[in-house]
Amino acid sequence: MISGYGRPLERRSLLGRLSDTPLRRLDWTLICVAATLSALGSVLVFSATRAGLTEAGADPYSYLKKHLFNLLVGLVLGGVTAALDYRLMRAYAPIVYAAACVGLVAVLTPLGATVNGSHSWITLGGGFQLQPSEFAKVGMVVLLAMILGEPRDGEVGPGRRDILIALALAALPAALVMLQPDLGTTLVFGTVIIGMLAVSGAPKRWVLGLLGGAVSGALAVWRLHLLKPYQINRFTAFADPSRDPRGAGYNAEQARIAVGSGGIFGKGLFHGEQTIGHFVPEQHTDFIFTVAGEELGFAGAALITALLGVVLWRGLRIAMQAADLFGLLVASGVVCWLAFQTFENIGMTVGIMPITGLPLPFVSYGGSATFANMIAIGLLEAVHLRHNPYE
């Protein structure tokens, strides 16, 4: 009798233990949506590159193979990040930040390489390149969370000293990125800094002051002619793409033509005339959304936008359920980063934002960006897994 009743109890106990494993407690909605976006991105990357590679007599699958390899490495990095106890990341945040700054300095030495006017890359050989500014986004998020997420005794949010330290440390990687120059990543940094300050409970005067300072700084940079000529051309083209359709406004004009030509349901995968004809430069990276708009139409583009919205929603949900202020700031920083980059990339494609060269998260081709995006998902999962302070 005892043994007869014991077996079901043992089975129930085993099932209970299995149901409480970290794998079951992951946010599978977030993971599945990120995986779906990555799969769609792989198809779009193949569509954007196969015709050109075939014409050049190269392997039409070469970019797809590299992209899939990048996704595999990114999956490992994201998994390792999720497995870490994010509460212990406070100790490693300065190391991550320092490593990111070293990488940004290395880019400005002879080790760096220039791509599309930006000296942002380190060539590794074998067709692979490393962009340290992508990893600097991770370093920025965890460092600011460490500084702003530990209020001193008697304080609800970060004090004046903590805010000044955070701003001073954030200014270093931002300045190094501006020297490349990479305006898009600098704007991501600014969004993350202001967003995390607002969430941390810092006095409103600091947030409003930073917003005002950002606007004033942008006007000063413009009036003092501190931007590179190609960056100025991008802004003028954004204001009026038709003014120079064969020059500065070419990318923006062709991008809008490609997206608009797709109609409701698109021309079909691998049948986009703009894509096959290479009318839009960098279609596998910065302008991957034009491939979706032309070949999958409004329906496909809306699906990608909706899936990216789900990623941001799950990130906000994880932030609100975080066990402590540090976890809240980590998740909020990731959401600010991905939200701005999504809005800017899609916005520049449809003509409502200037062209800055930011890739579309989880969709665009790129090794460093893919690694950073998967680490971002890992950070969100790490906070989600430990939203119970007793776990």
N, C-alpha and C positions, 0 to 999 in steps of 0.2 A: 504493500500500500504506500509506504513512504517513498520507495523508489519510483512507484508509478506516478505519484504526484510530483516527485522531484524533477523528473525530466521536463515537463512543461514549464516548471518554474525556471529551470536552467535555460531553456530556450527563450523564455520571455526576458530573462536577465541579459542574455547575449544580445537579443534584439534591442533591448534598451540601451546597452553599451554602444552598439553600432549606430543607433539613432542619434547618439550624442557625440559622434566623432566630428572633428573640425570640418571634414569634407561636407557633411550634411548641413552644417551651420553656415556655410558660405552663402553669399548672396548670388544665387545661381541665375537670377534674372539679369543682373549686371554682367556676369560672365558670358551668358548666352548671347546677350545683345552685342557685347564687344566682339565675340567670336563671329557673329553674323556680319557685323560691319567689316571685320577683317576678311571674311570670305568674299563679300561683295567687292571689297577693295582689290583683292587678288584678281578677280575676273576683270575689273576695270583697268587695272595695271596691264594685264595681258592684252586687252583690247587696244590700249593706248600705245603699246610698244611693238606689237607683233608685225605690223605692216612695215614700219621703218627698219626693223631688224631684217626682215625678209628681203627688202629692197637692197640692203647693204650686204646681203649674202651671209648674214650671221644667224645664229640659232634664234628662232623667234620666241623660244621659251626661256631665254637667258635671264631677262628681267623677272619673269615669273618665278623662276627657280631661286634667284637671289631673294626675292620678296618672301617666299615661303620659308627660306632658311632664316631670314630675319624674324619672321613670326615665331618660328620654333625657338630661337634664342630668346626672343621677348617673352614667350610663354614661360620659359625657365626662370628668367629674371623676375617676372611677375609672381610666379609661384613661390620663389625664395622670399621675396618681399612680404607676401601675404603670410608666410609661415613665421615670420619674425614677430615678436611681441612689440607692438609699436611703442609701448611705454618705455621700452629700453632704447628706443631710437634717439632719445634725448642725449644719451652718451655718445652716439655715433654721428649726430647731426653736425658737429664741428668738423669731423673728418670728411664727411660727404661734401660739405661746403668748401673745405680747403682743396679737396681733390678737383672739384668743379672749377675753382679759381685757377688752379695749376693748369688745367686743360685749356682754359680761356687764354691764359698767358702764352701757352705753347703755340696756340694758333697764330699769335702775332709774331712768332719767330720764324726762321726759315722752314720749320717743320710744317707750317700752315700752307694751305693751297687756296687759290681764289676760284670760286664758282659763281657765275652770274653776277659778278661785280662785288661779291661779298667774300672777304678773307676769313671764312668760318670753318674750314675743314682741315683735317689731318689725313693724308693719304696713307693707307695701310698696305696697299698692294693687292693684287688679285681682283681689282675692280671694286674694292671696298674702301669706304671713307668713314671717318668719325667726325661728328659735329658736337664738340663739347658743350655748346650752348644749350642743347637739348637736355643734357644731364644737369646743367646748371639750374634748370627749372625745378628739378627734384631737390637739389641742394638748397635753393631759395625757400621752398615750401617747408622743409623740415627744420631749417635753421630759424626761420621766423616763428614757426610753431613753438620751438624750444624757448625762444626769448620772450615771446608774448604770452605763452601758455603757462607761465609760472608767476602769478601775481605775488608781490611781497606781502608780508603780514599786514593785515588790516586793509588791504586793497582788493577791490572787486575785479578790476582789470589791470592791464599793464600801466606802470607809472611813467612819468616823464623820462626818467633815466633809461628804462627798458625800451621805450619807443625810440629815443635818440640812438641807442646802441643798434637796434634793429635797422633803422634807416641808414646808419653809417655802414653797416656790414652789407646791406642790400645794395648800396650805391656802388660798391666795388665791382661785382660781376656785371651790373648794369653798364658801368662805364667801359669795362673791357669789351662787352658786346657792341656798344656803340662805336668803338674804335675799329671794328671789323669792316665795315659798319653793317649791323643787322638791326634795322629799325623795328621789324616785326617782333623779334624776341624781346627787345627793350620794352615794347608796349605790353607784352605778356607779363614781364616783370612788374611793370607799373600797376597793372590790373591786380596781380596777386598781392602786391604790397598793400594797396588801398583796400582790397577786399578783406584781407586777413586782419588789418587794423580795425576795420569796422566790426568784424565778427568778434574780435578779442575783447570788446568792451572799452576800447580806448575812447577818450573824450572826443565828442563830435568835432571840436575845433581842429583836432589833428587831421581827421579825415577830410574835412572841408578845406583845410589849409593845403593838404597835399593835392587835392583836386585843383584848387586855384593855382598852386605852384606848377602843376603839370601843364595847365593851359598857358600860363605865363611863360614857362620854359619853352613850350612848343613855338609860341609866337617869337620869342627871342632867337631861337635856333633858325627860324625861317627868315627873320629880318637881318640876322648877322651872316646869312648865307653859309651856315655850317654844314648843311646837307650836301651830299654828293650830287652832281648834275643829274644822274639817272634817278635819284630819289625825288628830286624836285620835279622831274618830268613825269614821274608816276602820279604825283599829287595833281599836277596840272591836267594830266590825262583823265584822272578821276573826275575832275570838275567838268571837263568837256572832251570826251573821248573822240568825238567826230572832228575836232579841230586839227588833229594830226593823226589820221587813221593809218598812215603808213609808217609812222614813227613812234612817238611815245604812247599814242593811244591805240596802237595796233593790238596789243594783248587784250586790253579791256574790250575793244570793239569785237574782236574775233570770239572772245569768250561769250559775250552776250548773243552773238549770232548762233554759236553752237548750241547754247542752252535753249534759245528760242526756237530753233529749227526742230527740236525734238517733239513738239506738240504735247499731247496728253500721254501717249503710251510709247513714244520714241520710235526710232527707225529700226530698232532691233540690235541686239548685241553683234558687234563686229561689222555693222553696216552703216556706221556714222561717217558721212562724207567729210565733215570737218576733221574728224579724228583720223581717218585714213589718209587724208591729204596733208596732215601735219600743219594745219592753219593756226592752231593754238599752241604756242611753245610750252614746254614743260607740262604736258598733259598728264603724265604719269605721277607728277609730284604736286606742284602748287595748284594746277588747274584740273585735277582729277574730277572735280564736280562737273566740268563741262562734258566729260565723257558720259557721266550718268544722265545729264540733262538731254544730250543728243540721242543716245542710244536707248535709254530707258524712259525718257520723257518726264513729264511733270510727275507722274505716278511714282517712278523710280527715284527721282530726286526728292520727292516728298517723303518716301519711305526712309531714305538715308537720313534726312533731316529729323524725322520722327525718332528713329533709333538713337541718334545722337542725343536727342532730347531725353530719351529714357535713361541714357547713361548719366546725364546731368541730374535727373530726378532721383535716381538711386543714390547718387553721390550726396545730394542734399539730405536725403532720408538718413543715410549713414551718419552724416554730420550731426543731425538733430538728435540722433540716438547715441552719440558718443558718450563714453563713460566719464570723460574729463575734458577740460578746456584744451589740452594738448591734442587729443584726438579730434575734437571739433575743429581746431585750426588746421590740422593736417588735411582732413577731408574737405574743408571749405577752400583751402588753398588749391587743391587739385581741381575742384569744381570751377573756381575762378579761371584757372589756367585753361582747362578744356573748353569752357564756355566762350571765353574771348577768342580763342583760336578757331573754334567752330564758326562763330559769328563773322570773324574777319575773313576766313577763307571763303565761305559761301557768299559773303557780302561783296568781296572783290570780284567774284565770278559773275555775279548778276549786276554789278555796277553801282552798288550802294556804299561801298567802302574802297579806299585806295589800295592799290596792289602793294603788298609788303613781303610776299614770298613765304608766308606761313603755310605749312601743309595741313590737310584736313585730317584730324585725329582718327586713327584706326583704318583709314581708307587710302591715303596717299602712300606712294612708294617712298621708302627711306629707312635705312637701318637704324640710325641714332634716334630718329623720331619714333619709330616703332618700339624700340627698347624703352624709351622714356614713357610712352603711352602705356605699355604693359606694366611698367613699374608703378605708374599712377594708379592703375587698377589694383595692383598688389597693395598699395598703401590704403586704398579704400577698403579692401577686403580685410586687411590687418586690423583696421579700426572697427569694422563690423564684427569680426570674430570675437572681439574682446569688449563689446559694448556693455557687458555685465562686469562691473568693477571687481566682482569676486572671482572671476575666471582668470 
